[in-house]
């Protein structure tokens, strides 16, 4: 039996869980906002609101130096924009359950990348935890409830999964050189510029209800900026593989909040799936695997 996780890993788990909870709540808020705002516009708002808060803070704290990572920051920003909009498109075309499940193949892809491309040891116990989290996600979202196959929707979901995995791996690498604030400021700056070109702001629908504006503000701050900062903090303390598996609790939180605030009831299989995801996350927290606790740049 392996030793209990160190305080450093414990804090990483706490930050990753905090981010997952905020993202889960934000998923419910965004789903409600879709009634008035298109998914791509919601993705644009996420970038703009986060940038509005991060850029002045980073400037005042002297955190705008890129340390020669300009090209990587551009790639990171485009990854942020892609994972947001592809996830929303998948949810829009496939439904919340299938869309969320396909995206959460991302943490499993991270484990595959670590094992195959980086030649990092991934113990069987962590593989089992990752598969358990994925299985629980499938159950809690009832991903099999798809009336017909939507090729574009599946493609969007797979794109979301791949870019989610890329975001975790890039974040793990870049937080070795840059602060989380610097990384996210430039990431959202690039994403905001991308969206400004793809869909100009002068075409943004302004005749929205007060409720929709509040929901968009929440998606930008509580559902984007804060959880992204927490995730980057977690990636400074643990690997992308561990953080990704812990993040799999997000759909469970989304299902619970949807039940509480949108009157979407949970059936037995969803409850069992939620418990399976929670069990996988608890396993990672209690028995952190040493090989996965070590960030990428510490592996020799």
C-alpha positions in Angstrom: 0.0 0.0 0.0 1.4 3.4 -0.9 1.8 6.2 1.5 -0.8 8.9 1.9 -0.5 11.8 -0.5 1.8 14.7 0.5 0.4 18.1 1.5 1.5 19.4 -1.9 -0.6 16.7 -3.7 -3.4 17.3 -1.2 -3.6 21.0 -2.2 -3.5 20.0 -5.9 -6.5 17.7 -5.4 -8.3 20.5 -3.5 -7.7 23.0 -6.3 -8.7 20.6 -9.0 -11.9 19.6 -7.1 -12.8 23.3 -6.6 -12.4 24.0 -10.3 -14.5 21.0 -11.2 -17.3 22.1 -8.9 -17.3 25.6 -10.4 -17.3 24.2 -13.9 -20.1 21.8 -13.1 -22.3 24.7 -11.8 -21.3 26.8 -14.7 -22.5 24.1 -17.1 -26.0 24.4 -15.7 -25.9 28.2 -15.9 -24.7 28.1 -19.5 -27.4 25.6 -20.5 -30.0 28.0 -19.3 -28.3 30.9 -21.1 -28.4 29.0 -24.4 -32.1 29.9 -24.7 -31.0 33.5 -25.6 -27.3 33.3 -26.6 -25.7 31.0 -29.2 -23.0 28.6 -27.9 -20.2 30.3 -29.8 -21.2 33.6 -28.3 -21.1 32.1 -24.8 -17.6 30.9 -25.6 -16.6 34.4 -26.7 -18.0 35.9 -23.5 -16.0 33.5 -21.4 -12.8 34.8 -23.0 -13.8 38.5 -22.9 -15.0 38.6 -19.3 -12.0 36.7 -18.0 -9.6 38.9 -19.9 -11.2 42.0 -18.6 -10.3 41.0 -15.0 -7.0 39.2 -15.7 -5.3 41.8 -17.9 -5.3 44.7 -15.5 -4.3 42.5 -12.6 -1.4 40.9 -14.6 -0.2 44.4 -15.7 -0.2 45.8 -12.2 1.6 42.8 -10.8 4.2 42.8 -13.6 3.1 39.4 -14.8 3.0 40.0 -18.6 6.5 38.7 -19.4 6.3 35.7 -21.7 9.8 34.4 -21.0 10.2 33.4 -24.7 7.0 31.3 -24.7 5.1 33.5 -27.1 4.4 30.9 -29.7 3.3 28.3 -27.1 1.0 30.9 -25.5 -0.7 31.5 -28.9 -1.2 27.8 -29.2 -2.6 27.6 -25.7 -5.1 30.4 -26.4 -6.3 28.8 -29.6 -6.7 25.6 -27.6 -8.9 27.4 -25.0 -11.1 28.8 -27.7 -11.4 25.4 -29.5 -12.2 23.4 -26.4 -14.9 25.8 -25.3 -16.8 26.1 -28.6 -16.4 22.4 -29.6 -17.8 21.4 -26.2 -20.8 23.7 -26.6 -21.4 22.4 -30.1 -21.3 18.8 -29.0 -23.8 19.5 -26.2 -26.0 21.4 -28.6 -26.0 18.6 -31.3 -25.8 15.5 -29.1 -27.4 16.6 -25.9 -25.8 17.3 -22.5 -25.2 13.6 -21.6 -23.4 12.5 -24.7 -21.6 15.8 -25.2 -20.1 15.9 -21.7 -19.1 12.2 -21.9 -17.3 12.5 -25.1 -15.3 15.5 -23.8 -14.3 13.6 -20.7 -12.4 11.1 -22.8 -9.8 13.9 -22.5 -8.3 12.7 -19.2 -8.0 9.2 -20.5 -6.2 10.6 -23.6 -3.8 12.3 -21.2 -2.9 9.0 -19.6 -2.4 7.4 -23.0 -0.2 10.3 -24.1 1.9 10.1 -20.9 2.4 6.3 -21.4 3.0 6.2 -25.2 4.6 9.6 -26.2 6.3 10.6 -23.0 7.3 7.1 -21.8 6.1 8.0 -18.3 5.1 5.1 -16.1 1.4 4.9 -15.6 0.6 2.2 -12.9 -2.4 -0.1 -13.5 -4.2 1.5 -10.5 -4.3 4.9 -12.1 -5.6 3.3 -15.4 -8.3 1.7 -13.3 -9.2 5.0 -11.6 -9.3 6.7 -15.0 -11.6 4.1 -16.5 -13.8 4.1 -13.4 -14.2 7.8 -13.7 -15.0 7.5 -17.4 -17.5 4.7 -16.8 -19.2 6.7 -14.0 -19.4 9.7 -16.3 -21.1 7.6 -18.9 -23.6 6.4 -16.3 -24.3 9.8 -14.8 -24.9 11.4 -18.2 -26.7 8.4 -19.7 -24.5 8.7 -22.8 -26.1 5.7 -24.5 -29.4 7.6 -24.8 -28.8 8.8 -28.4 -31.6 8.4 -30.8 -29.5 8.8 -33.9 -25.8 9.3 -34.7 -24.9 12.9 -35.5 -21.5 12.8 -37.2 -20.8 16.5 -36.8 -21.8 16.3 -33.1 -19.5 13.3 -32.5 -16.7 15.1 -34.3 -17.2 18.2 -32.1 -17.2 16.0 -29.0 -13.9 14.3 -30.0 -12.4 17.6 -30.8 -13.4 18.8 -27.3 -11.8 15.7 -25.8 -8.6 16.1 -27.7 -8.3 19.9 -27.0 -9.2 19.3 -23.3 -6.3 16.8 -23.1 -4.0 19.2 -24.9 -5.0 22.0 -22.5 -4.1 19.9 -19.5 -0.7 18.8 -21.0 0.2 22.3 -22.2 -0.9 23.8 -18.9 1.3 21.4 -17.0 4.3 22.3 -19.2 3.8 26.0 -19.3 3.2 26.5 -15.6 6.9 25.4 -15.1 7.9 28.6 -16.8 5.1 31.0 -16.2 2.7 31.9 -13.5 -0.9 30.8 -13.8 -2.0 34.5 -14.2 0.4 35.1 -17.0 -0.6 31.9 -18.8 -4.3 32.5 -18.6 -4.0 36.2 -19.4 -2.3 35.5 -22.7 -4.5 32.4 -23.3 -7.7 34.4 -23.0 -6.2 37.3 -24.9 -5.5 35.1 -27.9 -8.9 33.5 -27.6 -10.6 36.9 -27.4 -8.8 38.1 -30.6 -9.7 34.9 -32.3 -13.4 35.3 -31.5 -13.3 39.0 -32.4 -12.2 38.0 -35.9 -14.6 35.0 -36.2 -17.6 36.8 -34.9 -17.3 40.6 -34.5 -18.6 42.2 -31.4 -20.8 44.7 -33.2 -23.0 41.7 -34.2 -23.4 40.6 -30.6 -27.1 40.3 -29.6 -27.7 43.1 -27.0 -31.4 42.6 -26.5 -30.9 40.0 -23.8 -32.8 39.7 -20.5 -31.1 40.8 -17.2 -31.0 37.1 -16.3 -29.1 36.2 -19.4 -26.5 39.0 -18.8 -26.0 37.8 -15.2 -25.6 34.2 -16.4 -23.0 35.3 -18.9 -21.1 37.3 -16.3 -21.1 34.2 -14.0 -19.9 32.0 -16.9 -17.0 34.4 -17.4 -15.9 34.8 -13.8 -17.2 31.9 -11.7 -17.3 29.4 -14.5 -14.1 30.3 -16.3 -11.5 32.7 -14.8 -11.6 31.3 -11.2 -11.6 27.6 -12.1 -8.9 28.0 -14.7 -6.7 29.7 -12.2 -7.4 26.9 -9.7 -6.6 24.3 -12.4 -3.3 26.0 -13.3 -2.4 26.0 -9.6 -3.2 22.3 -9.4 -1.0 21.6 -12.4 1.9 23.3 -10.6 1.7 20.7 -7.9 0.6 17.5 -9.7 0.6 16.0 -13.2 -2.0 16.5 -15.9 -3.0 12.9 -15.6 -4.0 13.2 -12.0 -5.7 16.6 -12.4 -7.6 15.3 -15.4 -9.0 12.3 -13.5 -10.1 14.5 -10.6 -11.8 16.9 -13.1 -14.0 14.0 -14.1 -16.3 14.9 -11.2 -17.5 17.9 -13.1 -20.4 16.1 -14.9 -21.6 14.8 -11.6 -21.7 18.3 -10.2 -23.5 19.5 -13.3 -26.1 16.7 -13.0 -26.8 17.5 -9.3 -27.1 21.3 -9.9 -29.4 20.7 -12.9 -31.5 18.5 -10.6 -31.6 21.2 -7.9 -32.1 24.3 -10.1 -33.6 23.0 -13.4 -35.8 20.3 -11.9 -33.9 17.6 -13.9 -34.3 14.5 -11.7 -31.6 11.8 -11.3 -32.4 8.1 -11.9 -30.8 5.2 -10.1 -28.1 4.6 -12.8 -27.0 8.3 -12.6 -26.7 8.1 -8.9 -24.6 5.0 -9.1 -22.4 6.6 -11.8 -21.9 9.7 -9.6 -20.8 7.5 -6.7 -18.3 5.7 -9.1 -16.8 9.0 -10.2 -16.5 10.2 -6.6 -14.9 6.9 -5.6 -12.3 7.3 -8.4 -11.5 10.8 -7.3 -11.3 9.8 -3.6 -8.8 7.0 -4.7 -6.6 9.6 -6.4 -6.7 11.8 -3.3 -6.0 9.1 -0.7 -3.5 7.0 -2.7 -1.7 9.5 -5.0 0.5 7.5 -7.3 4.1 8.8 -7.0 4.9 8.5 -10.7 1.9 10.7 -11.6 2.4 13.1 -8.7 5.6 14.3 -10.3 5.1 17.2 -12.8 6.5 16.6 -16.3 9.6 18.8 -16.1 10.6 16.9 -12.9 10.7 13.6 -14.8 14.2 12.6 -15.9 
